[in-house]
Amino acid sequence: MTDELKQKIEDQIKSNAIFLYMKGTPDFPQCGFSATAVDILDQYKVKFETFNIFDDQDIREGIKEYSDWPTIPQLYANGEFVGGCDILIELHNSGELTKVLEKKS
């Protein structure tokens, strides 16, 4: 990963309290996992920003290297990697996601 790409990713993540890399947009998710992530976040009524990884091939591949996580979507809160869809579901079902989002938003 180039320094420029790493900086671009860090700027996106750190400029937003809650940031989701996803396939598609919140209004038109292009995979079931991204749709699930958006649905979960919407239940908490928190403001979050997104990036459609289909808009930039470098970010699409670079974010996987940056987080050392092989799949999309990826959620970041307060500059820290939270997890992918499976982690969001676990955190949501256990009630822990409330703490993560309250602390971070």
C-alpha positions as CSV (number, residue, x, y, z in Angstrom):
1,M,0.0,0.0,0.0
2,T,1.3,3.4,-0.9
3,D,1.7,6.1,1.7
4,E,-0.7,8.2,-0.3
5,L,-3.4,5.5,-0.2
6,K,-2.9,4.9,3.5
7,Q,-3.2,8.6,4.2
8,K,-6.4,8.8,2.1
9,I,-8.0,5.9,4.1
10,E,-6.9,7.3,7.5
11,D,-8.3,10.7,6.5
12,Q,-11.7,9.1,5.7
13,I,-11.7,7.1,8.9
14,K,-10.5,9.9,11.2
15,S,-12.7,12.6,9.7
16,N,-15.9,10.7,10.7
17,A,-16.9,9.4,14.1
18,I,-18.6,6.4,12.5
19,F,-17.5,5.3,9.0
20,L,-18.6,2.3,7.0
21,Y,-16.8,0.9,3.9
22,M,-19.5,-0.9,2.0
23,K,-20.6,-2.2,-1.3
24,G,-23.0,0.3,-2.7
25,T,-24.7,3.1,-0.7
26,P,-27.0,3.2,2.3
27,D,-29.9,3.8,0.0
28,F,-28.8,1.1,-2.5
29,P,-26.6,-1.5,-0.9
30,Q,-25.1,-3.9,-3.4
31,C,-24.7,-6.9,-1.2
32,G,-26.6,-8.4,1.6
33,F,-23.8,-8.0,4.2
34,S,-23.6,-4.2,3.5
35,A,-27.4,-4.0,3.7
36,T,-27.3,-5.7,7.0
37,A,-24.6,-3.4,8.4
38,V,-26.6,-0.3,7.3
39,D,-29.8,-1.8,8.8
40,I,-28.1,-2.4,12.1
41,L,-26.5,1.1,12.3
42,D,-29.9,2.7,11.3
43,Q,-31.5,1.0,14.4
44,Y,-29.2,3.0,16.6
45,K,-30.1,6.3,15.0
46,V,-26.4,7.4,14.8
47,K,-24.9,9.6,12.1
48,F,-22.5,7.6,10.0
49,E,-20.7,8.2,6.7
50,T,-20.0,5.6,4.1
51,F,-17.7,4.9,1.2
52,N,-18.8,2.8,-1.8
53,I,-15.7,0.6,-2.4
54,F,-16.9,0.1,-6.0
55,D,-16.0,3.8,-6.6
56,D,-12.3,3.3,-6.1
57,Q,-10.5,0.0,-6.8
58,D,-7.4,1.1,-4.8
59,I,-9.4,1.7,-1.7
60,R,-11.4,-1.5,-2.3
61,E,-8.2,-3.5,-2.0
62,G,-6.3,-1.2,0.3
63,I,-8.8,-1.2,3.0
64,K,-8.5,-5.0,3.4
65,E,-4.7,-4.6,3.8
66,Y,-5.2,-1.6,6.1
67,S,-7.5,-3.4,8.5
68,D,-6.0,-6.9,7.9
69,W,-9.7,-7.9,7.4
70,P,-10.5,-9.7,4.1
71,T,-14.1,-8.7,3.6
72,I,-16.4,-5.7,3.1
73,P,-18.3,-4.1,4.8
74,Q,-15.9,-2.7,7.5
75,L,-17.0,-0.4,10.3
76,Y,-14.7,2.1,12.0
77,A,-15.7,4.1,15.1
78,N,-13.5,7.0,16.3
79,G,-10.7,5.9,14.0
80,E,-10.6,2.3,15.2
81,F,-11.6,-0.8,13.3
82,V,-14.7,-2.4,14.8
83,G,-15.3,-5.3,12.4
84,G,-17.2,-6.6,9.5
85,C,-20.9,-7.6,9.2
86,D,-20.5,-10.8,11.4
87,I,-18.9,-8.8,14.2
88,L,-21.6,-6.1,14.0
89,I,-24.3,-8.8,14.3
90,E,-22.5,-10.2,17.3
91,L,-22.1,-6.8,19.0
92,H,-25.7,-5.9,18.2
93,N,-27.1,-9.2,19.5
94,S,-25.1,-9.0,22.7
95,G,-25.9,-5.3,23.3
96,E,-22.2,-4.3,23.1
97,L,-22.7,-2.2,19.9
98,T,-24.6,0.4,21.9
99,K,-21.5,1.0,24.0
100,V,-19.2,1.2,21.0
101,L,-21.4,3.6,19.2
102,E,-22.2,5.8,22.3
103,K,-18.5,6.1,23.1
104,K,-17.6,6.8,19.5
105,S,-20.3,9.0,18.1
